[in-house]
Amino acid sequence: MKSIYLYLLTLAISISCLAQQKTSVKWGEDIKLKKGSTDLKVICTDNTGIYLEEAHIKMKAYYVIGATFRGSGTLIKMNANLSETYRRNYDKDLRGKEFEQFFPLGNDLFIFASNYNRRDRMLELFAAKVNKASGDLSIRWQRLASFQQESKKDKIEFRLTYNTDSSKMVIVSSVQGKERNEYRVQEFDNKLKGAAPVVISNEFETKKYQLEDVIYTINRKIILVGRTYEYEEGKKKKAKFLDFNHYNIRMYNEGGKQESEINTTINGKWLSSTKLLQERNQDLVLAAFYSNEKKSRKVNGLLVQRIDANTGQVISTIDKTINDAMLSDGDYEEDDDKEDSKETTSGKKGKNGKEDKDDKTAKAAQESKDAKEEGEGFSRYMRFRKIFYASDGGLTILAESFNTYTYSTSSYTPGVNGAPGHWSSTTYRVYSSGDLLMCKVAAKGDLDWLEVVPKSQEERYAVSYSTYGSGATFSGFSFFTALTMPFYSGFGVIRSGNNIHLVLNDNPRNAGVTQTGQKVKSVSRFGKSDCFVITVDELTGKISRKMIFSNREIPAAMPKKGAAFGNDFYMVGRADRVFGKTRIAVGKISVK
């Protein structure tokens, strides 16, 4: 009886806090960007302000028949009032090096650059420490790593990431040749002092293995999460294609020796999306969506395993079936203001009497999209976005449906005054961000609650290359390939007490959408969208929704690229105009 009273008291306090929390929004003045700037993003924040990276392309050398270019970075600092403190360009400091990125570690900020020696076929990676008060380099360039090619065709890839408690920096690199598949992992502290590099290789062919994630634990265990593929017979004679087979998760020691392999075909289930992390200096947690059949397009359940961080042995398994009643019924409506509302795709006949190839491709892409909207492909597109430790020792999981594909359209323009007509084609890349799935896993292993909030965000961009799109869906993303888009869809996260606040752009007509089964209006014109905060009580799963501003009045917000510091969330807003200057500003959302 006492435990029931305590639960009711916790519930009452939680609901009271949910109702009392207030949200405020502030936007700074428009930022003037340098000509040629390609991006502005939030790097990090601290108690003195916010740090932004302005990326742009700079000419490296000019020839009679052309020119070569290199990346260049500028650091912008703004104070808590969103006024510019300084703007620091590093072109002179780079001295011919290629700017790579800024990287925050603890209270420090570092700048990374690379240099490729063609004669030696070697890529070198350098780092320098940035004085956050002035933007100047406080520690000069230090070489941290070098990557040697055996052949000019070898592909060099690297990525900067963190260990599981974010106290150390980890450089993961790969030099891939025709049959080579080798990875090097090295840890660094905030003094840029590195541990001995660990070299890991596996038996998979390069084309049949895709590295998806690397986890470097606090006890220096290295876990590689990879997707393996096998050739399957195509519809046409002698046609073969690579099809996803299963996940491969292996644990290695600091000497690069494999110690264990985690079974990913648990009780005949096929994992379609995974996320692996280490609890607070304790066990590993594996979260995965699964299907009961390999070729299934539907999610059948959620799997959560606790794994011993030293041995790789499974400690406990939670298997929660997800049925259709829990998910969105796919009742979507198109955006009235959609940019392509006037564009039609039809099977026109070419001169040879056959349907144009671009139109076939566009129809294939539409079929792929229609299948998703019907809910058939819900599981296939689900991606784990965030996993938090709840105040009661459990885990709160946030996942989002995400899909990207290309398609092409074509149109025929008749000739004038006897001149022949011509066909023109455009290839588009589509980024589709769908339903949100949220759940809470208790410390003892039970599933406390599971909620789905329907949404339909879509960004579409004409791409610069002229090859025909295939309408293909990409279900996996490489560890080394950073997906910079989409810009305006997706969501950002603020945590405050027992509440998780999701910041996202949506159609104004979706102001009351908080649960599955409700009608959803899609959004693609983000300059006419509203920005909402969806608040989730992590203890009870109770959801509320509030509109905080309209993107019609300010540069459209990009919550997915924002960063949280305490109860404040900083993000960039951008409005591209056909006529007139592009508007860019920085905004702050505060939850109290």
C-alpha positions in Angstrom: 0.0 0.0 0.0 2.8 2.3 0.9 4.4 1.8 -2.5 1.2 2.7 -4.3 1.0 6.0 -2.3 4.6 6.7 -3.3 3.9 6.0 -6.9 0.8 8.3 -6.9 2.8 11.1 -5.2 5.6 10.8 -7.8 3.0 10.9 -10.6 1.3 13.9 -9.1 4.6 15.8 -8.8 5.6 14.8 -12.3 2.3 16.1 -13.8 2.6 19.3 -11.8 6.1 20.0 -13.1 5.0 19.2 -16.6 2.3 21.9 -16.3 4.4 24.5 -14.6 7.4 24.5 -16.9 7.6 27.6 -19.1 9.4 28.0 -22.5 10.9 31.3 -23.7 12.4 32.1 -27.1 15.0 34.7 -28.1 16.5 35.4 -31.6 19.6 37.4 -32.2 20.2 39.8 -35.1 20.9 38.5 -38.6 24.5 37.3 -39.1 26.5 38.5 -42.0 28.3 35.5 -43.6 31.4 35.7 -45.8 30.9 35.3 -49.5 31.1 31.6 -50.5 30.1 30.3 -47.1 28.5 26.9 -47.4 27.2 26.2 -43.8 26.8 27.6 -40.3 26.4 25.2 -37.4 26.6 25.1 -33.7 29.8 23.5 -32.4 29.3 23.7 -28.7 28.2 25.9 -25.8 29.4 26.8 -22.4 28.6 29.3 -19.6 30.2 32.2 -21.6 28.4 31.7 -24.9 27.9 29.7 -28.0 30.5 28.7 -30.7 29.6 28.5 -34.3 31.5 27.1 -37.3 31.2 29.0 -40.6 32.4 26.8 -43.4 33.3 28.1 -46.8 35.3 27.2 -49.9 38.6 29.1 -50.7 40.6 29.0 -53.9 43.8 27.1 -53.4 45.5 27.4 -56.8 44.5 28.8 -60.2 45.5 27.4 -63.6 44.8 28.6 -67.2 42.2 25.8 -67.6 40.8 25.8 -64.1 41.3 26.1 -60.4 41.6 23.9 -57.2 39.8 24.7 -54.0 40.2 23.8 -50.3 37.9 24.0 -47.3 38.3 26.9 -44.8 36.8 27.4 -41.4 35.8 30.4 -39.4 34.9 30.4 -35.7 32.2 32.7 -34.4 31.5 33.2 -30.7 28.3 34.8 -29.4 27.5 35.7 -25.8 24.4 34.7 -23.9 22.5 37.6 -25.4 23.3 36.3 -28.9 25.5 39.2 -29.8 28.8 38.5 -31.6 31.9 38.4 -29.4 34.5 37.7 -32.0 35.0 36.2 -35.5 38.2 34.3 -36.1 39.4 33.1 -39.5 42.2 30.4 -39.6 43.4 30.7 -43.2 46.8 32.1 -42.2 47.2 29.5 -39.4 46.4 26.6 -41.8 49.4 27.5 -44.1 48.3 25.2 -46.9 46.6 22.6 -44.7 43.1 21.5 -45.4 40.6 22.5 -42.7 38.7 19.5 -41.4 36.6 20.5 -38.4 36.4 21.9 -34.8 36.1 19.4 -32.0 35.1 20.2 -28.4 36.5 18.0 -25.6 35.5 18.7 -22.0 36.1 22.5 -21.5 38.5 22.7 -24.5 38.1 23.3 -28.2 40.4 22.0 -30.9 40.8 22.7 -34.6 41.8 19.8 -37.0 43.4 20.0 -40.4 45.0 17.6 -42.8 47.8 17.6 -45.4 48.2 15.0 -48.2 51.7 14.3 -49.6 51.2 13.0 -53.1 54.8 11.8 -53.5 54.7 9.7 -50.4 51.0 8.9 -50.7 50.4 9.8 -47.1 47.7 11.8 -45.4 48.7 13.5 -42.1 46.2 14.8 -39.5 47.1 17.8 -37.3 45.4 19.4 -34.3 45.8 22.7 -32.4 44.1 24.0 -29.3 41.9 27.1 -29.6 41.7 29.8 -26.9 38.0 30.0 -26.4 38.2 33.5 -25.0 39.9 35.0 -28.0 39.8 32.4 -30.8 43.6 32.4 -31.1 45.6 29.1 -31.2 47.0 28.6 -27.7 48.9 25.4 -28.7 50.5 25.1 -32.1 49.9 22.4 -34.6 50.7 18.8 -33.5 50.6 15.8 -35.8 48.3 13.2 -34.3 48.1 10.5 -37.0 49.3 9.6 -40.5 47.6 7.3 -43.0 49.7 5.5 -45.6 48.3 4.3 -49.0 49.8 1.3 -50.6 48.2 2.2 -53.9 46.8 5.4 -55.3 43.4 3.7 -55.4 43.4 3.0 -51.7 40.6 4.9 -49.9 41.5 6.8 -46.7 38.7 7.6 -44.3 38.7 8.8 -40.7 36.4 10.2 -38.1 36.7 11.9 -34.7 34.4 10.6 -32.0 34.3 10.1 -28.2 34.8 7.2 -25.8 31.6 6.1 -23.9 31.8 8.8 -21.2 33.0 11.6 -23.6 36.2 12.2 -21.5 38.5 11.2 -24.3 38.7 11.7 -28.0 39.0 8.7 -30.4 40.2 8.7 -33.9 38.9 5.9 -36.1 40.5 5.4 -39.5 40.5 3.0 -42.4 42.6 2.5 -45.5 40.7 0.3 -47.9 42.1 -1.2 -51.0 40.5 -3.7 -53.4 40.5 -6.6 -50.9 41.7 -4.7 -47.8 39.4 -4.1 -44.8 41.4 -2.7 -41.8 40.6 -0.2 -39.1 42.9 1.7 -36.7 41.5 3.1 -33.4 43.5 5.5 -31.2 42.5 7.3 -28.0 43.7 10.9 -27.0 43.2 13.0 -23.9 42.7 16.7 -23.7 46.5 17.3 -23.8 46.5 15.5 -27.2 48.5 12.7 -25.7 47.6 9.5 -27.5 47.5 5.9 -26.4 49.1 3.2 -28.7 47.0 2.8 -31.8 44.9 -0.5 -32.1 44.8 -2.1 -35.5 41.7 -4.3 -36.2 41.0 -6.4 -39.3 38.3 -8.9 -40.2 37.7 -11.5 -42.8 34.9 -9.7 -44.7 35.3 -8.5 -48.2 35.2 -4.7 -48.5 32.0 -4.6 -50.5 30.3 -7.0 -48.1 30.9 -5.1 -44.9 29.9 -1.6 -43.8 31.0 -0.2 -40.5 28.1 1.5 -38.8 29.4 2.4 -35.3 32.5 2.1 -33.1 32.2 2.1 -29.3 35.3 2.7 -27.2 34.6 1.8 -23.6 36.2 3.4 -20.5 38.1 0.1 -19.9 39.5 0.4 -23.5 37.4 -2.3 -25.1 36.6 -1.6 -28.7 33.3 -2.8 -30.2 32.7 -2.7 -34.0 29.1 -2.7 -35.2 28.9 -3.6 -38.8 26.3 -4.5 -41.4 27.2 -7.5 -43.6 25.9 -8.1 -47.1 25.5 -11.0 -49.5 25.0 -11.1 -53.3 21.4 -12.0 -54.3 20.1 -12.9 -57.7 18.4 -10.0 -59.5 15.3 -10.1 -61.7 17.3 -10.0 -64.9 19.6 -12.8 -66.1 23.1 -12.7 -64.6 22.1 -9.6 -62.5 23.2 -9.6 -58.9 22.9 -7.1 -56.1 24.2 -6.8 -52.6 21.5 -7.4 -50.0 21.7 -6.7 -46.2 22.2 -10.0 -44.4 22.8 -9.4 -40.7 24.5 -7.3 -38.1 28.0 -8.2 -37.0 29.0 -7.0 -33.5 32.4 -7.9 -32.1 34.4 -6.9 -29.1 38.2 -6.4 -29.2 40.8 -5.8 -26.5 43.3 -2.9 -26.5 45.7 -5.2 -28.4 43.3 -5.6 -31.3 42.5 -9.2 -30.5 38.8 -10.3 -30.8 37.4 -11.5 -27.4 33.8 -12.1 -28.2 31.0 -11.8 -30.8 27.5 -10.8 -29.8 24.7 -13.0 -31.4 22.5 -10.8 -33.5 20.1 -13.5 -34.7 18.4 -13.9 -31.4 15.6 -16.6 -31.4 15.4 -16.3 -35.1 14.8 -12.5 -35.1 16.4 -10.2 -37.7 17.8 -7.0 -36.4 17.0 -4.1 -38.7 18.4 -1.1 -36.7 20.6 -1.1 -33.6 22.2 1.3 -31.1 24.9 0.2 -28.6 26.1 2.3 -25.7 27.7 1.9 -22.3 25.8 2.6 -19.1 27.3 4.9 -16.5 30.6 3.1 -16.2 28.8 -0.3 -16.2 27.2 -2.6 -18.6 26.7 -2.2 -22.3 23.1 -1.8 -23.6 22.1 -3.0 -27.0 18.8 -1.6 -28.3 17.4 -3.0 -31.6 14.3 -3.1 -33.7 13.7 -6.5 -35.2 11.6 -8.4 -37.7 10.5 -12.0 -37.4 11.4 -12.6 -41.1 14.5 -11.5 -43.0 12.6 -9.9 -45.9 9.9 -8.4 -43.8 9.1 -4.7 -44.2 7.4 -4.4 -40.8 8.8 -4.0 -37.3 7.7 -6.8 -35.0 9.3 -5.7 -31.8 11.9 -3.9 -29.7 14.8 -5.8 -28.2 17.0 -4.4 -25.3 19.9 -6.4 -24.0 22.3 -5.7 -21.1 25.8 -7.0 -21.9 28.9 -7.4 -19.7 31.4 -4.8 -20.8 34.3 -7.0 -20.0 33.3 -10.4 -21.4 30.6 -9.5 -24.0 28.3 -12.0 -22.5 24.5 -11.2 -22.4 23.2 -10.5 -18.9 19.5 -10.0 -19.6 17.2 -9.6 -22.6 13.9 -7.6 -22.9 11.7 -8.5 -25.9 8.7 -6.3 -26.5 6.4 -7.0 -29.3 5.2 -4.0 -31.3 1.8 -4.5 -33.0 0.0 -2.4 -35.5 -2.3 -0.9 -32.8 0.7 0.9 -31.3 1.8 2.5 -34.5 0.5 5.3 -36.7 -2.3 4.2 -39.1 -0.6 6.2 -41.9 -3.4 8.8 -42.1 -1.3 11.4 -43.8 -2.3 14.4 -45.9 -0.1 16.3 -48.3 1.1 19.8 -47.5 -1.1 22.4 -49.3 1.9 24.6 -49.8 4.2 21.9 -51.1 6.7 23.2 -53.6 6.1 20.6 -56.2 2.3 20.7 -56.0 2.2 22.0 -59.6 4.7 19.4 -60.9 3.3 16.3 -62.5 5.1 13.1 -63.4 3.5 11.2 -66.2 4.5 8.4 -68.6 5.1 10.4 -71.7 6.1 8.7 -74.8 9.5 9.4 -76.4 10.3 9.4 -80.1 10.6 5.7 -80.0 7.2 5.3 -78.5 8.5 4.0 -75.2 8.1 5.5 -71.8 10.9 7.9 -70.8 13.4 6.4 -68.3 13.2 9.3 -66.0 9.4 8.9 -65.7 9.9 5.2 -64.8 12.3 6.3 -62.1 10.0 8.9 -60.7 7.1 6.3 -60.5 9.4 3.9 -58.7 10.3 6.6 -56.2 6.6 7.4 -55.7 5.8 3.8 -55.1 8.5 3.6 -52.5 7.1 6.7 -50.8 3.5 5.4 -51.0 4.6 2.2 -49.3 6.2 4.1 -46.5 3.1 6.3 -46.0 0.9 3.2 -45.8 2.9 2.1 -42.8 4.2 -1.0 -44.6 7.9 0.1 -44.2 7.7 1.5 -40.6 10.3 -0.8 -39.2 12.6 -0.6 -42.1 13.2 3.1 -41.7 13.3 3.4 -37.9 16.6 4.9 -36.5 17.6 5.2 -32.9 18.3 8.9 -32.2 18.8 9.4 -28.5 19.0 7.1 -25.4 19.0 8.8 -22.0 19.5 7.5 -18.5 16.2 8.2 -16.5 16.3 9.5 -13.0 15.0 6.1 -11.6 17.9 4.2 -13.2 16.0 3.1 -16.4 16.5 4.1 -20.0 14.5 6.4 -22.2 14.7 5.7 -25.9 13.9 8.1 -28.7 13.7 6.7 -32.3 12.6 8.3 -35.6 11.5 7.0 -39.0 14.0 8.2 -41.6 14.4 7.5 -45.2 16.3 9.1 -48.1 16.1 8.3 -51.9 16.6 9.9 -55.3 14.3 10.1 -58.3 14.3 11.9 -61.6 11.6 13.7 -63.6 11.6 14.8 -67.3 9.7 17.2 -69.4 9.5 17.8 -73.1 9.7 21.4 -74.6 8.3 21.7 -78.2 10.4 23.5 -80.8 9.5 27.0 -82.0 9.6 28.2 -85.7 10.7 24.8 -87.0 13.4 24.2 -84.4 13.4 20.7 -82.9 12.0 20.2 -79.3 14.1 18.8 -76.5 13.9 16.8 -73.3 15.2 18.1 -70.0 15.5 16.1 -66.7 16.1 16.9 -63.1 17.2 14.5 -60.4 16.1 15.1 -56.8 17.3 13.8 -53.4 14.5 13.4 -50.9 14.9 13.3 -47.1 11.9 12.0 -45.3 11.6 12.2 -41.5 8.6 10.4 -40.1 7.0 9.1 -36.9 8.6 9.4 -33.5 8.8 6.4 -31.2 9.5 6.8 -27.5 9.7 4.3 -24.8 11.0 3.8 -21.2 12.8 0.6 -20.1 12.8 0.2 -16.3 16.0 -0.6 -14.4 14.6 -4.1 -13.7 14.1 -4.7 -17.4 10.3 -4.1 -17.9 8.9 -1.8 -20.5 7.2 1.0 -18.5 5.6 2.7 -21.5 5.8 3.1 -25.3 4.3 6.0 -27.3 4.3 7.0 -30.9 3.8 10.6 -32.2 3.0 10.7 -35.9 4.8 13.3 -38.1 5.7 13.7 -41.7 8.6 16.0 -42.7 10.1 16.1 -46.1 13.0 18.0 -47.7 13.7 17.8 -51.4 16.7 19.2 -53.3 17.7 19.2 -56.9 21.1 17.6 -57.1 23.9 18.8 -59.3 24.8 15.6 -61.1 22.9 14.5 -64.3 22.8 10.7 -63.8 19.4 9.1 -63.6 18.1 8.3 -60.1 17.0 4.8 -59.3 14.3 5.5 -56.7 16.4 3.3 -54.3 16.1 3.5 -50.6 19.2 3.6 -48.5 18.7 1.8 -45.2 22.3 1.9 -43.8 24.8 4.7 -43.4 28.5 4.4 -43.1 30.3 5.3 -39.9 32.7 7.6 -41.9 30.0 9.3 -43.9 28.5 12.2 -42.1 25.0 13.0 -43.3 24.8 16.8 -43.1 21.2 16.9 -44.4 18.3 17.3 -43.8 18.5 20.8 -42.4 15.0 21.7 -41.2 13.4 18.3 -40.4 14.2 16.0 -37.6 14.3 17.3 -34.0 16.5 18.7 -31.2 16.4 17.7 -27.5 16.4 19.5 -24.2 16.3 17.7 -20.8 14.9 19.4 -17.8 14.3 17.5 -14.6 12.2 14.4 -15.5 11.0 15.9 -18.7 12.4 15.5 -22.3 11.6 18.4 -24.7 11.7 17.7 -28.4 12.1 20.8 -30.6 10.8 20.3 -34.2 9.3 22.1 -37.2 5.8 21.0 -38.3 2.7 21.9 -40.2 0.6 24.4 -38.2 -2.4 22.1 -38.5 -0.6 19.4 -36.5 -0.8 21.5 -33.3 -3.0 18.9 -31.5 -1.2 15.8 -32.7 0.3 13.9 -29.7 -0.7 10.3 -30.3 -1.0 7.6 -32.9 -4.2 7.5 -34.9 -4.5 11.2 -35.4 -4.5 12.8 -38.9 -1.1 14.3 -39.8 -0.5 17.1 -42.3 2.9 16.7 -44.0 5.3 19.7 -44.1 7.8 20.5 -46.8 7.7 24.3 -46.9 9.5 25.0 -43.7 9.5 28.7 -44.2 5.7 28.5 -43.6 5.9 26.0 -40.7 5.6 26.4 -36.9 8.2 25.3 -34.4 6.8 23.2 -31.6 8.1 21.8 -28.3 6.8 18.2 -27.5 7.3 17.5 -23.8 7.5 13.9 -22.6 7.5 12.9 -18.9 10.1 10.2 -18.9 8.5 8.5 -15.8 4.9 8.3 -17.0 5.1 8.8 -20.8 2.6 11.7 -20.6 3.0 13.9 -23.7 2.1 17.6 -24.3 2.6 19.9 -27.2 3.1 23.6 -27.6 3.8 26.0 -30.5 6.6 28.4 -29.5 7.1 30.5 -32.7 6.3 30.7 -36.4 9.1 30.3 -39.0 7.2 32.8 -41.2 8.5 35.6 -39.0 12.2 34.6 -38.7 14.7 32.5 -40.7 13.5 28.9 -40.6 14.9 27.1 -37.5 17.1 24.0 -37.8 16.6 22.2 -34.5 18.3 19.0 -35.6 21.6 20.9 -35.8 21.2 22.7 -32.5 23.0 22.1 -29.1 21.8 22.1 -25.5 23.5 23.6 -22.5 21.6 23.1 -19.3 18.0 24.2 -19.9 19.0 26.3 -22.9 18.9 25.1 -26.5 20.8 27.0 -29.2 20.1 26.7 -32.9 20.6 28.3 -36.3 17.9 29.7 -38.5 18.3 30.2 -42.2 16.1 31.6 -45.0 17.3 31.3 -48.6 15.7 33.8 -51.0 15.5 33.7 -54.7 15.6 37.5 -54.7 17.5 39.2 -52.0 20.1 38.2 -49.4 20.0 34.9 -47.4 19.0 35.5 -43.8 20.8 33.7 -41.0 20.3 34.1 -37.3 20.9 32.3 -34.0 18.1 31.5 -31.6 17.8 30.3 -28.0 15.0 28.3 -26.4 15.0 28.3 -22.6 12.9 25.9 -20.5 12.3 26.9 -16.9 
